[in-house]
Amino acid sequence: MVSKQNPHLKVAIIGAGLAGLRAAQCFEHANVDYIVYEGSDRVGGRVYPFAYKNGYLHYGAEYVNGTDNEIYQIVEKHDLLHKPESRTGDLWMLDEGTITVVDGKRVEGDKLQVWKDFVQNCNDALNEEANIRREWTRSVAEKIDTHLGTFLESYSHSNNWSENDSADLKKLCAVFKNYFQTEWSSPADELGMKNLYTWTDGTDVEDSAVLNEFGFQRILEEFKKPISNEKIRLNSKVVNIRYGDGDGVWITLENGEREFHEAVIVTCSLGYLKRYKKDLFSPPLQSHKDEAIARMGFGSNMKVFLEYEQAWWPQTTSTIIAVSENEEPDDKLKDNLMVFQPSSWAHNILVAWIAGCGPHEVAQRSDTELKTIIDEHLKKNLNGLFHVENSTRIFRHDWINDQFALGSYSYFTPEIENENENNDCIEVLGEPIMFNKRPVICFAGEHTDPEIYQTTIGAARSGYREAARITLHYTRAVAN
């Protein structure tokens, strides 16, 4: 449908993730002509539900942060909460349903309480220290190590605390670091303290809604609903965006086809921009945007779904923490097999959450090899407590080698504050390219939302923001 405000306005949206779909919704409402170019054979981007039994499991996004946002409104509209009170807490390792095991022995009683007290106190201290700007040049791992050293020195002197107890706490501290790696899609030694200050979902308590078996499948359907299939061109990879030759933009597809648009919204992942920015834009991006893309962190998480004939873990289990001395120090994958959680609805599914450098190790293993490694790890660490079965099969998606994602989501590194003190990377990433005072190339995606980056909410907000920017500009232009 041609824009009533400007009959010549035609916009290209690159990417059919939530940012691109939200931008398309906005243009539908404003009667702006547009087309969505999606390189893959599906919509959703890093929202990737796949059918399992009578519902859906999720390779990508599966939780909703906060309540004051349009995605949570969809959750309420379609009754998608697993339970009305069901939310994943800020520190899942402290949950009463968590089973904690070190070197095959369950940690409980006084030792478990010492661990919980340390984690809670350290987490509180990190959040306090994140308010101090000079701390932004430090990594979360560095700060945790500092607090652990201070704690062990003071506690071991005043309590009956053995070297073995200290060694166990150090191993468990790797789990605490892994919590941040999982939450932030970043190795803990690359995660800047600034993230703990900047990121907010608009609530006082940072937790996430746990969804039922339909979850993000229904959310994705709701985003797609107002957009006709003719408006989305799948398997249409954009390889070049040329601007500055006139009042609009020429885009070139992988098949050689070229099309002209007055404006373009680029919703590619930060990982994609990092790899392809030099080829994607003609002329090249200005140096400050190029540097922001390079300096902003972009990491990876991976979920491996383990299917069993039936659950071998207690029904009350919320998380299984299993850490042990790695007898093969060169095998970094085993160092990152720490956290396992039962599915909220598929009761024969256990999810291995792998973060840090773990996803890079997983990407190099076949399904058969990966299944064997995880089965052996769980048996080695848990057979003293449970009769651990072999999994029947596994499901996983390799986000690192996904040609359009190339990772999971963005984060601030400590180096950003060291090298770019007066330049907010996210603000720069979200700046449009102007030509003749017109926004010709706009940028959306989770990495461009300054408050709730990393999330589907940030992605959707950014798509709306840039579509509104273009619509408002051309509405004013026609009026004048």
N, C-alpha and C positions, 0 to 999 in steps of 0.2 A: 504494500500500500504506500503510495507516495505521500510525503509530508504535506499537510495542509499549510504549515508555516512556510515551507520552502519546497516547492515542487521539484527542485533540482537536487535536493540533498539525498545522497545515498552513502551509507556507512558500511564498512566492513568490520566484522568482529572476528578476531583470530583466536580460536579456541572455544570449545563448547563445554568447558567446566562451569562451575557455579558462577564465576565472574562473568563469563560470556553469556550464559543463559539469563542472568539477571539484567545485563545490559540489553539483551534482546527484549525482555519483558518491558523494560522502560521505553524502548523505541516503539513497541506495539501500542502502548498506551498513548504515546505522543504522535502516532501516525507517521513515524519516520521510516523511510525505506532502508532496509538493511539486509545483509546476508551474513551467515555465520560459516566460517571456514574451519573445519575440524580435521586435523591430520589423521586421526585414528578412525576406527570403524564403529565408534560408540560415543555417546555423550556422557558427561560426568567428570571427566578429568581424574583428579585424585579422589573423587567419590566413586567407589567401584564396588557396588554390591554384586554378589553372585548367588544364584539360587541354590538352596540346600534344604532338602526335605520340604517342610511347609512354610519356609521363610527365606531369609537372606543372611548370609555372612558378609563381612566387609573387608576387602583387602585394604581399603583406605579409610576415610573418615567414618567414625561410628558413634562418636559422642557429640553432644551439643553443649557448648559453653555458655553459661549465663541464661537468663530468662527474658531480658529486655531486648529481644531481637526478632527479626521476622522468621528465622528458621525455627526458633522455639515456638512461635505462634503456629507454625505448620504442625509441629509436634503435638500441640494441644488440640488443634483442629481435627487431626486424624487419630487422636488417642494413641500416640506412639511410644509413650513411656512404658518401660518394662513394668514398673510399679510406680504409683504416684510419688512415693518417697525415695525411689531408687536413684541414687547419684553416686558416682565414683568420687571418693574423697581426695583431699589434697595430698595425703600421705598414705597410700594404700598399704604400705608395709606395716603400718601400725594398727590396721583393722583387726578386730577380734577373730575374724575368720581366716586370718593369714597363718599358714603353716611355715615355720622358718627352720631350715635345716642347713647345718654346716658340716661338711665332711661326713655325711651320712648320719649325723646325730642331731636330734631335734633340740633347738634352743628354746628353753622355757624357764619358768620360775624367775629367780633373781637376775640371772644373766640376761634373760629376755627383757626384763624391766629396765635394766641398765641401758641396753641397746635402744629401747623405745625412748627413754629419757634423753639420751644423747641426741637421737634423731630429732626429737621435738625441739630441744633447746638449740641445736645447731640450725635447724630450719628457721626458727624465730630470729636467730642472730643474723642469718643470711639476709632475711627480708629487711631487717633493720639496717644492716650495712649497705644494702642496695640503695638506700636513701642518700648515701654519701657519694658524691660524684667521683671523688678520687678513687673510690673502690671499683669503678666501672672498668678500669684497666686491668683488673684481676679476673681470673677465671673462677668459675664455681668450684672446680676440682681443687684449685690452689687454696681457696678459702676453707673448703671442707677438711683438707689435709691439715691446715693450720689449727682448726678447732679440734680435730681428732688428737693431734699431738699434745695440745694443751690439756685436753680432757684426760688422756691416758696418764700423763705425768702427774696430774693432781690426784686422780682417782686411785692409781696404783699405790700411792704413798699413804693414803688414808683408809684403804680397805684391803680386805684379804683377796687380792686380785692377782692371779698367776700370769705367767708369760703366755700360757695357752689361752687364757681368757682374753688377753690383749690381742693375741693373734686372731682369735675368732672375731673380735670386734673389728679388726682391720679388714677381714674378709667381708664382714657384713657392711662395712663402710663402702665397699665396692658396689653393693646393692643400692646404697643411698645415692651414690654418684649415678648409678644406672637409672634411678628414678628420674633424675634431671635429664639424662640422655634420652630416655623414652618420651618424657613430656615435651622436650624441646627439639627433638630430632637433631641433636648435636653431641659430639664427643664432649665429655664434661670439661676437658682441658681447653676446649675451643669456645665454650659457652661463657659469654661476658655477663658480669653481674648486672649490667644495665637492663637485661631482659626482666629481671625480677622487679625492677622499678617501673619500666615502661609499659609492660603488657597488662591489660585489664579487660575483663569481660563485663565490667559495669556492676559487679556484685561485690559484697564484702567478703564472701567466702568463695574461694576458687575451687569449685567442683564442677562436675559435668553430668548432664542427664544421661542415664543408661536407657537405651531404646529397646523396644521389643523386636520380634522377629521380622517386622517389616521395615522399621528404622529408616535408613537413608534411601532405600528404594522408593518409599512413598514421598520423601522429601524431593528426590530427583524428579519423580513424576509430576509433582506439583510445580516445580520450576519449569519443566518442559511443556506443561499443559497449554499455555496460551500461544505457543510457538508452533507454527505449521511445519511439517516435515520438509516442505519445499524451501523453507528459509534456512535450513541447516544442510550444508554440503559436507558429508562425511568423506573420509579418504581424500581430503583436499589439503595437502600440506603446502603452506605458504613458505617459499624459500627466499623471497626478497620483497622489501618494502621500499619503494623509491619516492622521495619527496623533494620539493624544492624546484621542480621543473615547471611548475605552474601552480594553480590554486588548489590542487588536489594531490592524490597519492595513487601511484601505480603499484599494484601487487602482482607478483609473479608466482604461479603455482609450480609444483614439482613437475607437472606434465607439460610445462612450457606456456600454459595459458596465462595471458595478462589481462587484468581488469582495472578499470579506473573507479575511484571513489573519492568523494569530497573529504572524508575523514576515516580513520582506522582506529579501532580499539584493540590493543595488543594485550592478551591475557595469558601469554605463555608463562610457564613456571620460571622462577628465578634460575633454576638449574639449566633450563633451555636457553635463557638469555646469556648465561655465563658461557655456554659452549658455542652458541651460534650468532652472537651479537655482531661480529665483524662481517659475516655474510648476509645477515638478515636485513641490515639497514644500509641504504645508500642515499646520501652520503653517510659516513659513520656517525655514531652518536657523539654528542659533545663530550668533552673529556670528563666533566664532573659527573655526568650520568654513567659513563663508561666505568669510572672509578667506583661509583656506588655499587654497581652490579658486581664488580670484582671483589669489593671489600665485605659486602653483606654475606653472612654465612648461609649455606644451604646444605642441610644434612639429610640423613635417611633413617627411617625406622622400617622394620619389617615384622609382619605377623606371620607365623607359621601355624596353621590350623591342624591339630592332630586329631584324627578321627579314631574312635575306639568303638568296639561292639557295645560296650556300656561303660559308664563311669567307674573308675576304681578309687577315686578320691571321695572323702566324706561330702555329703550334700551341703553341709554348712561351710564348705571351703570357699573363700573369696579369692585367695591368692596363694600360690606355692612359691616360696623362695628356696632355691636349692643351689648352694655354692660349695665348691670344694677346691682343694689344691689341684692345680692342673699338672698332671704328670708329663704333659707334652707342652713345654713352654712356648714352642713356636706355633702352636695351634690356638690362634686368637679367637676362633669361633667358640671353643669350649669355655673360654674366659667370659664370654658374653651370654651364655645360657644360664640365666639367673631367675627369670620371672615367668611364671606360668599362671594363667587365669582360666577358670571354666567359663564357657559361654553362658550368657545370662539366660538363654532359652534353649539352645541345642545341648542337651545335658550329656551327650557323649563326645562333646568337643572340648578340647583343652587348647588354649592359645598360648604359644610361646612368643613373648615380646622380646625382640632382638634390636638392640640399639648400639650406639657408639660405633666402633669399627666392625661390629658383628655383621651388619647387612652386607658389607663388602666381602666378608668371608662366606656368607650364605650364597651370595651371587655366583661363587665359583664352584658350588657343589650341586651335583645332580639331586633329584628328588630322592632317589634310592639311598644315596650316601647321606643326605641330610636326615632322612628318616631314621637311619641306623644310628647316627651320632646322637640324636636327641633321645631315642629310645634307650640307648646305653647310658646316657647321662642320667636320665630319670631313674632307671633301675639301680644304678650305682649309688645314688644319693638317697633314694626313698624306699628301697626294698626292706630296710629294717623297720619301716613304719607301715607300709602298705604292700599289697600284692600288685606290683606295677605290671600292667599288660603291655605288649607291643602294640603300637598304633597300627591300624589297618591301612591307612593311607594319609597323605598330607596334602594341604592346599597352601599355595603361597603365590605372591606376585612380586616380581623383582623390580622394585621402583627405581633402583639405581640404573638398570639397563633399559627401563621403559624409555623409548626414544623421545617421548614428548614430556615426561616428568623429570627424568634424570635425578631423582631424589624425592624427598618428602616435603619439607617446608623450611622456611627461613628463620634466621636468628641473628642477633648481634654478637659479634666476636669482641674480645678485649681489644684487638688491634684497631677496631673502628674508632674507639675513643682515643687511642694513642695517636693515630694518623690523621683523623678527620674530625678533630674536636669541635669545630664550629659548623659542621655540615651534617645534618641528620640524613642518613642514608635512605631511610624509608620515604621521607619527604621528597628527596631527589628522585627516587625510583618512581614516584607517583606524578612527577611533573610532566605535563604534556609538551610535545614539540610544537612550537608555534611557527607559522609562516604567514606573513602579511597580516599579523595580529589575529590569526585564526588557529584554533587547535586542530592540527591535521593528523597528528599521531598521539593518541592517549594511551596510558598504561594502567592496567588493572591487574588484580590478582592478590592473593593473601599477602604477598611481600610488599604491597603498597599501602596497606592499612596501618597507620601509626600506632593504633591502640590494641587491636586484636589480630595482629598478623598471625600466621600459621594456621588459621582456622577457616572453616567454611563460611562462618559469619563475616570475617574480614574479606574473604573473596567476594561474597555476594554484595557487601557494602561498597566495595571498590567498583564493581561492575555498574551498579546503580549510579555511583558518583560520576563516573566518566561519561555514561550515557546522558546523564542530566547536564553535564558540562557542555557537551556538544549540542544537545537540544536547545539549551538556554542561549548559547551563543548565536545559533542560526535563527532562533526566534527573534532575538534582539536585532540581528542583522536585517531580517525581512521588515521588521517594524520601522527601522530607520531608513 
